[in-house]
Amino acid sequence: MEIPHSAAGEWARELAGRVAGPTAADRDRDRRWDPRLFAELAAAGPGPGLAGPLVPRDLGGGGLSAAQTAALLAGLGEGARDPGLALVFAVHAVLATVPLRAFGSPRQRERYLPRMASGEWVGALSLQQTQGASVTPAVTARPAADGPDGWVLTGELDLVAGAPVARHFLIVAAHDDGGRTAFVVDRATPGLSVGEAGPAAMPTCPWGRLVLDGCTVPGTAVLGTVGGAADEVEPLLAALDWVFSGAPWLGLIRALTRDAVDGARERRLFGRPLHHDQSVRFTLADLAARCELAEGMLYRAAAQFDSGGRPSHQDAAAARLFVADAVRTVTEAAARLSGPLGLDSGSLTGRAHRDALFFAGTGGGTEVLRPVIAASLLELG
């Protein structure tokens, strides 16, 4: 019997709240990645699992629907109260996994997906590569001179979420003729090096930079069709990022709204409980409405993956645009209602206030999302 997505989300919320929530503030302050924490969450049971929910059951995964997976990630964000940790799971369990499931060869699927589903192998990619054709790849590919099927990759990628702990990377590279090809590149490949560099935001995510200096990969590393990434992997990555990287933030704004309600009950202003103020009540009502609308848009877009395809770019981009705006609105309101200590780095409000701006800029930000929506409305392709 299929698990309702609400039950999957509640399972993940309880698990993350028990396993990750108590240490979130300390890990954030220390900018610390905890591999044991990741392993415990990835292998947790009974339940659908967090490392490979979209991996088919015959390959060791949860075999869940996209809507259930979005609910899992929302529950993880709400329970863990940790945007960085939730981002690693979204990248590994969805962005690095689904393209392999969709376009991988039988050999690639059998080699990578079972180990990714168990959490043994972590997959990673650069958030610079989730904007589709709007960004020129920072990596180039040319045929290797010593073999008919090999490729030489050269370039650098920043904002690689999970880089220091990843076993392999999904990389999109450009050819001289303008074509693009996706590759799955193992960490041990000669010519590939990983450095620890990243933004100030989401410090519990292990950020890194990939440097590919004449990195030679075999033809078996190609994901999908040679020269076909612009029509295959890249549109899928954009839709996945817009929907599933936003899902943990749905859980986070739920937690922030709950904190704002608690703050309004506990704080007093001029001797009166804050929640007696009509404008405060209106603010709380607006926050609750934004959470409900964000949930509806995200789950609607996620469910379209389950109908044999993927969401329209209009629906996926609109969901991401609305969630990013909701995150900003909810975070700012929670900070106002929580008082002078609301932006303390030890509080979820303080951490979310810092990370929300970074989240809003990923996925292309409004400069990419709004044109995508407008182009769809105007039927411009």
Helices and strands as residue ranges (DSSP letters): H 5-19, G 21-23, H 24-30, H 35-42, G 57-59, H 66-80, H 83-90, I 91-95, H 98-103, H 106-118, E 123-126, G 127-129, G 132-134, E 139-143, E 151-161, G 163-165, E 168-174, E 180-186, E 192-195, E 207-217, G 219-221, E 222-223, H 233-244, H 247-266, E 268-269, E 272-273, G 274-276, H 278-305, H 313-338, H 348-361, G 362-364, H 365-377
